[in-house]
Amino acid sequence: MMEVTINIPGLTELAGAINALAASKTVNIPVMVDGQQIAQDQVQPKNVEPQAQIQPQAKTQREETPKQDPLKEPVQKQDPPKQEVPTSTISYKLDDLAKAAMTLMDAGRQADLQQLLGTFGVASLPELPAEQYGAFATKLREMGAQI
């Protein structure tokens, strides 16, 4: 069996802080350091600051749904206004597309790549217009390329 010793600098100060907190709660908790119990008068806490007390939140009123009369028209709930999620546009370079296409070519999918280039109306990647890089990258990703 192997014995492991862990030295933690500042453990005495931590023990003092724990004792100070325990004393403020009128609970006496002994602290053990290196297998020996330390008396509270041996431990001097350093800069122990009281914690802020958390105030409970005020109770909110729930909206009650009106009861429906089966003979009347159903009450329609109003959906809360939808918030747009900010998005960013990724710009791709020809080099990024070429690297992703090479991984597919290495996997033996040259025919699939030629067919994809054909759907964009080009015979080779350098002929692809820059404004179609994003759409081409999406199709490469659908084919399994990492881009």
Contacts in CASP RR format, 6 or more apart in sequence:
PFRMAT RR
TARGET T0000
AUTHOR 0000-0000-0000
METHOD contacts of the structure
MODEL  1
MMEVTINIPGLTELAGAINALAASKTVNIPVMVDGQQIAQDQVQPKNVEP
QAQIQPQAKTQREETPKQDPLKEPVQKQDPPKQEVPTSTISYKLDDLAKA
AMTLMDAGRQADLQQLLGTFGVASLPELPAEQYGAFATKLREMGAQI
8 14 0 8 1.000
11 33 0 8 1.000
12 33 0 8 1.000
12 38 0 8 1.000
12 43 0 8 1.000
13 45 0 8 1.000
13 46 0 8 1.000
15 31 0 8 1.000
15 33 0 8 1.000
15 38 0 8 1.000
15 43 0 8 1.000
16 31 0 8 1.000
16 40 0 8 1.000
16 43 0 8 1.000
16 44 0 8 1.000
16 45 0 8 1.000
16 48 0 8 1.000
17 45 0 8 1.000
17 46 0 8 1.000
17 48 0 8 1.000
18 29 0 8 1.000
18 31 0 8 1.000
19 29 0 8 1.000
19 31 0 8 1.000
19 40 0 8 1.000
19 43 0 8 1.000
19 45 0 8 1.000
20 45 0 8 1.000
20 48 0 8 1.000
21 48 0 8 1.000
22 28 0 8 1.000
22 29 0 8 1.000
23 40 0 8 1.000
24 50 0 8 1.000
28 40 0 8 1.000
30 37 0 8 1.000
30 38 0 8 1.000
31 37 0 8 1.000
31 38 0 8 1.000
31 40 0 8 1.000
31 43 0 8 1.000
32 38 0 8 1.000
65 75 0 8 1.000
65 77 0 8 1.000
66 75 0 8 1.000
68 74 0 8 1.000
68 75 0 8 1.000
90 134 0 8 1.000
90 137 0 8 1.000
91 133 0 8 1.000
92 133 0 8 1.000
92 134 0 8 1.000
92 136 0 8 1.000
92 137 0 8 1.000
92 147 0 8 1.000
93 133 0 8 1.000
94 125 0 8 1.000
94 126 0 8 1.000
94 128 0 8 1.000
94 130 0 8 1.000
94 133 0 8 1.000
96 137 0 8 1.000
96 147 0 8 1.000
97 125 0 8 1.000
97 128 0 8 1.000
97 133 0 8 1.000
97 136 0 8 1.000
97 137 0 8 1.000
97 140 0 8 1.000
97 147 0 8 1.000
98 125 0 8 1.000
99 147 0 8 1.000
100 137 0 8 1.000
100 140 0 8 1.000
100 141 0 8 1.000
100 145 0 8 1.000
100 146 0 8 1.000
100 147 0 8 1.000
101 113 0 8 1.000
101 125 0 8 1.000
101 140 0 8 1.000
101 145 0 8 1.000
103 145 0 8 1.000
103 146 0 8 1.000
104 112 0 8 1.000
104 113 0 8 1.000
104 140 0 8 1.000
104 143 0 8 1.000
104 144 0 8 1.000
104 145 0 8 1.000
105 113 0 8 1.000
109 143 0 8 1.000
112 143 0 8 1.000
116 136 0 8 1.000
116 139 0 8 1.000
116 140 0 8 1.000
116 143 0 8 1.000
117 123 0 8 1.000
117 124 0 8 1.000
117 125 0 8 1.000
117 128 0 8 1.000
119 139 0 8 1.000
120 128 0 8 1.000
120 132 0 8 1.000
120 135 0 8 1.000
120 136 0 8 1.000
122 128 0 8 1.000
128 136 0 8 1.000
137 147 0 8 1.000
140 147 0 8 1.000
141 147 0 8 1.000
END
